[in-house]
Amino acid sequence: MPRVCILAEKFYEEMELWYPYYRLQEAGCAVDLVGSTAGAVYEGKHGYPVKSDKDSASVKASDYDLVLIPGGYSPDHMRRCPATLSLVREAARLNKPLAAICHGGWMLASCADLKGRRLTSYSSIKDDLVNAGALWVDQDVVVDGNLITSRTPQDLVPFTRALLAALGLK
């Protein structure tokens, strides 16, 4: 059974967390919601809460087959937590699939070597990713090695298909 870590933090984009969460569970994955604090309730951009199962200091990237970074404004808060940064850096070092949608690319810019890597994001963080060395493209989903990226909630269907493919699932 594939194990997936979905990062959670305040001001997350609800669709970008919940749609993959349920689709991955439906496909047979064990999914942990990991925040900076275990058991914390984080309010989304539109007011919908999510409660973390675990905290980022108590998990290891090696425990997971994929790490997913939803967007909204949560990645800006994720980058303030040293343990969350360490978790994503370790996943990048281990070449684990790292998936980011919307503003999730902020975490990739902070934690992964993006030089020469093709990816996409919400258009407002394009400059951040290009300044980190990425080759930014405007596509619904971009897969470059272990990096899986998408732009917005409108891209969730192809994004989630790419997640499932990275896990060897349909």
MIDOSE-1310 file (N, C-alpha, C; in nm, 2 decimals, decimal comma, always signed):
residues 170
mprv	+0,08/-0,12/+0,00/+0,00/+0,00/+0,00/+0,09/+0,12/+0,00; +0,08/+0,21/-0,10/+0,16/+0,33/-0,11/+0,12/+0,42/+0,01; +0,23/+0,49/+0,06/+0,21/+0,59/+0,17/+0,23/+0,73/+0,12; +0,14/+0,82/+0,15/+0,15/+0,95/+0,10/+0,14/+1,05/+0,21
cila	+0,22/+1,15/+0,21/+0,22/+1,26/+0,30/+0,16/+1,38/+0,23; +0,06/+1,44/+0,29/+0,00/+1,56/+0,24/+0,03/+1,67/+0,34; +0,10/+1,77/+0,31/+0,13/+1,88/+0,40/+0,01/+1,97/+0,42; -0,01/+2,01/+0,55/-0,12/+2,10/+0,58/-0,07/+2,21/+0,67
ekfy	-0,13/+2,33/+0,64/-0,09/+2,45/+0,72/-0,20/+2,55/+0,69; -0,21/+2,65/+0,77/-0,32/+2,75/+0,76/-0,32/+2,82/+0,63; -0,44/+2,85/+0,58/-0,47/+2,92/+0,46/-0,44/+2,83/+0,33; -0,46/+2,69/+0,35/-0,44/+2,60/+0,24/-0,56/+2,62/+0,15
eeme	-0,54/+2,58/+0,02/-0,65/+2,58/-0,08/-0,72/+2,45/-0,06; -0,85/+2,45/-0,02/-0,92/+2,33/+0,02/-0,93/+2,23/-0,10; -0,96/+2,27/-0,22/-0,97/+2,17/-0,33/-0,84/+2,10/-0,35; -0,73/+2,17/-0,34/-0,59/+2,12/-0,37/-0,55/+2,02/-0,26
lwyp	-0,61/+2,02/-0,15/-0,58/+1,92/-0,04/-0,68/+1,80/-0,05; -0,81/+1,84/-0,04/-0,91/+1,74/-0,03/-0,93/+1,65/-0,15; -0,93/+1,71/-0,27/-0,95/+1,62/-0,39/-0,84/+1,51/-0,40; -0,71/+1,55/-0,40/-0,61/+1,44/-0,40/-0,62/+1,35/-0,28
yyrl	-0,65/+1,40/-0,16/-0,67/+1,32/-0,04/-0,76/+1,20/-0,06; -0,88/+1,24/-0,11/-0,98/+1,13/-0,13/-0,96/+1,04/-0,25; -0,90/+1,10/-0,35/-0,87/+1,01/-0,47/-0,76/+0,92/-0,44; -0,66/+0,96/-0,36/-0,55/+0,87/-0,32/-0,60/+0,76/-0,23
qeag	-0,68/+0,80/-0,14/-0,74/+0,70/-0,05/-0,82/+0,60/-0,13; -0,90/+0,65/-0,22/-0,98/+0,56/-0,31/-0,90/+0,46/-0,39; -0,78/+0,50/-0,42/-0,69/+0,42/-0,50/-0,61/+0,32/-0,41; -0,63/+0,33/-0,28/-0,57/+0,23/-0,19/-0,45/+0,29/-0,12
cavd	-0,42/+0,41/-0,12/-0,31/+0,47/-0,05/-0,34/+0,50/+0,10; -0,24/+0,49/+0,18/-0,25/+0,54/+0,32/-0,20/+0,68/+0,31; -0,29/+0,77/+0,36/-0,26/+0,92/+0,35/-0,25/+0,98/+0,49; -0,14/+1,04/+0,52/-0,12/+1,12/+0,64/-0,13/+1,27/+0,61
lvgs	-0,20/+1,34/+0,69/-0,20/+1,48/+0,68/-0,10/+1,53/+0,79; +0,01/+1,60/+0,74/+0,12/+1,64/+0,82/+0,13/+1,79/+0,83; +0,13/+1,84/+0,95/+0,14/+1,98/+0,97/+0,26/+2,01/+1,06; +0,28/+2,14/+1,09/+0,38/+2,18/+1,18/+0,36/+2,13/+1,32
taga	+0,23/+2,11/+1,36/+0,19/+2,06/+1,49/+0,09/+1,94/+1,47; +0,12/+1,83/+1,54/+0,02/+1,72/+1,54/-0,11/+1,76/+1,60; -0,22/+1,72/+1,54/-0,35/+1,74/+1,60/-0,40/+1,88/+1,58; -0,32/+1,97/+1,52/-0,36/+2,11/+1,50/-0,47/+2,11/+1,39
vyeg	-0,56/+2,21/+1,41/-0,67/+2,24/+1,31/-0,63/+2,36/+1,23; -0,61/+2,35/+1,10/-0,57/+2,46/+1,02/-0,69/+2,50/+0,93; -0,72/+2,63/+0,93/-0,83/+2,68/+0,85/-0,78/+2,71/+0,71; -0,86/+2,66/+0,61/-0,83/+2,69/+0,47/-0,86/+2,83/+0,43
khgy	-0,83/+2,86/+0,31/-0,86/+2,99/+0,25/-1,01/+3,03/+0,26; -1,09/+2,92/+0,24/-1,23/+2,95/+0,24/-1,30/+2,90/+0,36; -1,22/+2,88/+0,47/-1,28/+2,85/+0,60/-1,30/+2,71/+0,64; -1,27/+2,61/+0,55/-1,29/+2,47/+0,58/-1,16/+2,42/+0,65
pvks	-1,19/+2,36/+0,77/-1,07/+2,31/+0,85/-1,02/+2,18/+0,81; -0,89/+2,16/+0,84/-0,83/+2,03/+0,83/-0,75/+2,00/+0,96; -0,75/+1,88/+1,01/-0,67/+1,85/+1,13/-0,56/+1,76/+1,09; -0,44/+1,80/+1,13/-0,32/+1,72/+1,10/-0,32/+1,59/+1,18
dkds	-0,27/+1,48/+1,12/-0,26/+1,35/+1,18/-0,13/+1,35/+1,26; -0,02/+1,41/+1,20/+0,11/+1,41/+1,25/+0,18/+1,54/+1,24; +0,29/+1,56/+1,31/+0,37/+1,68/+1,29/+0,49/+1,64/+1,21; +0,54/+1,74/+1,14/+0,65/+1,72/+1,04/+0,78/+1,68/+1,12
asvk	+0,80/+1,71/+1,24/+0,92/+1,67/+1,32/+0,92/+1,53/+1,35; +0,80/+1,46/+1,35/+0,80/+1,32/+1,39/+0,79/+1,22/+1,28; +0,80/+1,27/+1,15/+0,79/+1,18/+1,04/+0,92/+1,19/+0,96; +0,95/+1,09/+0,87/+1,06/+1,10/+0,79/+1,02/+1,08/+0,64
asdy	+1,09/+1,14/+0,55/+1,06/+1,13/+0,41/+1,06/+0,98/+0,37; +1,15/+0,90/+0,43/+1,16/+0,76/+0,39/+1,04/+0,68/+0,43; +0,95/+0,74/+0,51/+0,82/+0,67/+0,55/+0,72/+0,68/+0,43; +0,75/+0,76/+0,33/+0,65/+0,79/+0,23/+0,70/+0,76/+0,09
dlvl	+0,60/+0,74/+0,00/+0,62/+0,71/-0,14/+0,60/+0,84/-0,22; +0,54/+0,94/-0,16/+0,51/+1,07/-0,23/+0,48/+1,17/-0,13; +0,53/+1,29/-0,15/+0,49/+1,41/-0,06/+0,42/+1,51/-0,15; +0,30/+1,55/-0,10/+0,22/+1,65/-0,18/+0,21/+1,78/-0,10
ipgg	+0,23/+1,89/-0,18/+0,23/+2,02/-0,12/+0,11/+2,10/-0,19; +0,00/+2,11/-0,11/-0,11/+2,19/-0,17/-0,08/+2,34/-0,17; -0,15/+2,41/-0,24/-0,13/+2,56/-0,25/-0,21/+2,64/-0,16; -0,27/+2,75/-0,21/-0,32/+2,85/-0,13/-0,20/+2,93/-0,07
yspd	-0,22/+2,98/+0,05/-0,11/+3,06/+0,11/-0,04/+2,97/+0,21; -0,07/+2,85/+0,22/-0,01/+2,76/+0,32/+0,14/+2,74/+0,30; +0,19/+2,73/+0,18/+0,33/+2,71/+0,16/+0,41/+2,82/+0,22; +0,36/+2,94/+0,22/+0,43/+3,05/+0,28/+0,45/+3,03/+0,43
hmrr	+0,35/+2,96/+0,49/+0,36/+2,93/+0,64/+0,44/+2,80/+0,66; +0,43/+2,71/+0,57/+0,52/+2,58/+0,57/+0,66/+2,62/+0,58; +0,70/+2,72/+0,50/+0,84/+2,76/+0,49/+0,90/+2,82/+0,62; +0,81/+2,85/+0,71/+0,85/+2,90/+0,84/+0,88/+2,79/+0,94
cpat	+0,85/+2,67/+0,91/+0,87/+2,56/+1,00/+0,99/+2,48/+0,96; +1,10/+2,48/+1,04/+1,22/+2,41/+1,01/+1,20/+2,26/+0,98; +1,12/+2,20/+1,06/+1,09/+2,05/+1,05/+1,02/+2,02/+0,91; +0,93/+2,11/+0,87/+0,86/+2,09/+0,74/+0,96/+2,11/+0,63
lslv	+1,05/+2,21/+0,64/+1,15/+2,23/+0,54/+1,24/+2,10/+0,53; +1,28/+2,05/+0,65/+1,37/+1,93/+0,65/+1,30/+1,81/+0,59; +1,18/+1,80/+0,61/+1,10/+1,68/+0,56/+1,10/+1,69/+0,40; +1,08/+1,80/+0,35/+1,07/+1,82/+0,20/+1,21/+1,81/+0,14
reaa	+1,31/+1,87/+0,21/+1,45/+1,86/+0,16/+1,49/+1,71/+0,16; +1,46/+1,64/+0,26/+1,49/+1,50/+0,26/+1,42/+1,42/+0,15; +1,30/+1,45/+0,13/+1,23/+1,38/+0,02/+1,29/+1,41/-0,12; +1,34/+1,54/-0,14/+1,41/+1,57/-0,26/+1,54/+1,50/-0,27
rlnk	+1,61/+1,49/-0,16/+1,74/+1,42/-0,16/+1,73/+1,27/-0,19; +1,62/+1,22/-0,14/+1,59/+1,07/-0,17/+1,52/+1,05/-0,30; +1,50/+1,16/-0,38/+1,44/+1,15/-0,51/+1,30/+1,09/-0,50; +1,23/+1,12/-0,39/+1,09/+1,08/-0,38/+1,00/+1,17/-0,47
plaa	+0,89/+1,12/-0,52/+0,80/+1,21/-0,59/+0,76/+1,32/-0,50; +0,78/+1,44/-0,55/+0,73/+1,57/-0,48/+0,63/+1,63/-0,57; +0,51/+1,65/-0,52/+0,40/+1,71/-0,60/+0,36/+1,84/-0,54; +0,35/+1,94/-0,62/+0,32/+2,08/-0,58/+0,22/+2,14/-0,67
ichg	+0,11/+2,20/-0,62/+0,01/+2,26/-0,70/+0,00/+2,41/-0,65; -0,03/+2,50/-0,75/-0,05/+2,64/-0,72/+0,07/+2,70/-0,66; +0,06/+2,75/-0,53/+0,17/+2,81/-0,46/+0,26/+2,71/-0,39; +0,23/+2,58/-0,41/+0,31/+2,48/-0,35/+0,45/+2,48/-0,40
gwml	+0,47/+2,54/-0,52/+0,61/+2,56/-0,57/+0,70/+2,64/-0,49; +0,64/+2,72/-0,40/+0,73/+2,80/-0,30/+0,81/+2,70/-0,22; +0,75/+2,59/-0,18/+0,83/+2,49/-0,10/+0,94/+2,42/-0,19; +0,91/+2,40/-0,31/+1,01/+2,34/-0,40/+1,13/+2,44/-0,41
asca	+1,10/+2,57/-0,43/+1,20/+2,67/-0,44/+1,29/+2,67/-0,32; +1,23/+2,64/-0,20/+1,31/+2,65/-0,08/+1,38/+2,52/-0,05; +1,33/+2,41/-0,11/+1,38/+2,27/-0,06/+1,45/+2,19/-0,17; +1,43/+2,22/-0,30/+1,48/+2,13/-0,40/+1,56/+2,20/-0,50
dlkg	+1,65/+2,13/-0,57/+1,74/+2,19/-0,67/+1,65/+2,20/-0,80; +1,61/+2,32/-0,83/+1,52/+2,34/-0,95/+1,60/+2,38/-1,08; +1,73/+2,39/-1,07/+1,81/+2,43/-1,19/+1,78/+2,34/-1,31; +1,73/+2,40/-1,41/+1,70/+2,33/-1,53/+1,58/+2,24/-1,53
rrlt	+1,51/+2,24/-1,42/+1,39/+2,15/-1,41/+1,27/+2,22/-1,47; +1,18/+2,15/-1,54/+1,06/+2,20/-1,60/+0,95/+2,19/-1,49; +0,88/+2,30/-1,47/+0,76/+2,29/-1,38/+0,67/+2,40/-1,41; +0,55/+2,39/-1,34/+0,45/+2,50/-1,35/+0,40/+2,53/-1,21
syss	+0,32/+2,63/-1,21/+0,26/+2,68/-1,08/+0,15/+2,78/-1,11; +0,10/+2,84/-1,00/+0,01/+2,95/-1,02/+0,10/+3,06/-1,07; +0,05/+3,14/-1,17/+0,13/+3,24/-1,24/+0,20/+3,34/-1,15; +0,15/+3,37/-1,04/+0,21/+3,48/-0,96/+0,34/+3,44/-0,89
ikdd	+0,37/+3,31/-0,89/+0,50/+3,27/-0,83/+0,60/+3,22/-0,94; +0,56/+3,25/-1,06/+0,65/+3,21/-1,18/+0,79/+3,27/-1,15; +0,80/+3,40/-1,12/+0,93/+3,46/-1,10/+1,01/+3,40/-0,99; +0,95/+3,35/-0,88/+1,02/+3,29/-0,77/+1,08/+3,16/-0,82
lvna	+1,01/+3,08/-0,90/+1,06/+2,96/-0,95/+1,17/+2,97/-1,06; +1,15/+3,07/-1,15/+1,25/+3,10/-1,25/+1,38/+3,15/-1,17; +1,37/+3,23/-1,07/+1,48/+3,28/-1,00/+1,55/+3,16/-0,92; +1,48/+3,06/-0,90/+1,54/+2,94/-0,83/+1,60/+2,84/-0,94
galw	+1,59/+2,88/-1,07/+1,65/+2,81/-1,17/+1,56/+2,72/-1,26; +1,43/+2,72/-1,22/+1,34/+2,64/-1,30/+1,31/+2,69/-1,44; +1,27/+2,60/-1,52/+1,21/+2,64/-1,66/+1,06/+2,63/-1,64; +1,00/+2,75/-1,63/+0,85/+2,75/-1,60/+0,78/+2,74/-1,73
vdqd	+0,67/+2,65/-1,73/+0,59/+2,64/-1,85/+0,44/+2,65/-1,80; +0,36/+2,70/-1,89/+0,22/+2,71/-1,86/+0,14/+2,59/-1,92; +0,14/+2,48/-1,84/+0,06/+2,36/-1,87/-0,01/+2,31/-1,75; -0,12/+2,23/-1,78/-0,20/+2,19/-1,67/-0,13/+2,10/-1,57
vvvd	-0,04/+2,02/-1,62/+0,05/+1,93/-1,53/+0,18/+1,91/-1,60; +0,29/+1,92/-1,52/+0,43/+1,90/-1,57/+0,49/+1,80/-1,48; +0,55/+1,69/-1,54/+0,62/+1,59/-1,47/+0,76/+1,60/-1,52; +0,86/+1,63/-1,43/+1,00/+1,63/-1,47/+1,07/+1,55/-1,36
gnli	+1,10/+1,42/-1,40/+1,16/+1,33/-1,30/+1,07/+1,31/-1,18; +1,12/+1,34/-1,06/+1,04/+1,32/-0,94/+0,95/+1,44/-0,91; +0,95/+1,55/-0,99/+0,87/+1,67/-0,96/+0,74/+1,66/-1,04; +0,63/+1,68/-0,97/+0,50/+1,68/-1,04/+0,43/+1,82/-1,00
tsrt	+0,40/+1,90/-1,10/+0,35/+2,03/-1,06/+0,23/+2,06/-1,15; +0,14/+2,14/-1,09/+0,02/+2,19/-1,16/-0,01/+2,34/-1,12; -0,10/+2,40/-1,19/-0,12/+2,55/-1,17/-0,23/+2,58/-1,07; -0,35/+2,52/-1,09/-0,46/+2,57/-1,01/-0,56/+2,45/-0,98
pqdl	-0,67/+2,48/-0,90/-0,77/+2,37/-0,89/-0,83/+2,32/-1,02; -0,83/+2,40/-1,12/-0,89/+2,35/-1,25/-0,80/+2,24/-1,31; -0,68/+2,22/-1,26/-0,59/+2,12/-1,31/-0,58/+2,00/-1,22; -0,67/+1,99/-1,13/-0,67/+1,88/-1,03/-0,69/+1,74/-1,09
vpft	-0,76/+1,72/-1,20/-0,78/+1,59/-1,26/-0,65/+1,54/-1,32; -0,59/+1,62/-1,41/-0,46/+1,57/-1,46/-0,35/+1,56/-1,36; -0,35/+1,65/-1,26/-0,25/+1,65/-1,15/-0,27/+1,52/-1,07; -0,39/+1,48/-1,04/-0,41/+1,36/-0,96/-0,38/+1,24/-1,04
rall	-0,41/+1,24/-1,17/-0,37/+1,12/-1,25/-0,22/+1,11/-1,25; -0,14/+1,22/-1,25/+0,00/+1,21/-1,25/+0,05/+1,16/-1,12; -0,02/+1,19/-1,01/+0,02/+1,14/-0,87/+0,00/+0,99/-0,87; -0,11/+0,95/-0,92/-0,14/+0,80/-0,92/-0,04/+0,73/-1,01
aalg	+0,00/+0,78/-1,13/+0,09/+0,72/-1,21/+0,23/+0,71/-1,14; +0,27/+0,82/-1,07/+0,40/+0,82/-1,00/+0,40/+0,71/-0,90; +0,29/+0,67/-0,84/+0,28/+0,56/-0,74/+0,25/+0,43/-0,81; +0,24/+0,42/-0,94/+0,22/+0,30/-1,01/+0,07/+0,25/-1,00
lk	-0,02/+0,35/-0,98/-0,16/+0,32/-0,96/-0,24/+0,38/-1,08; -0,37/+0,34/-1,09/-0,46/+0,40/-1,19/-0,57/+0,47/-1,13
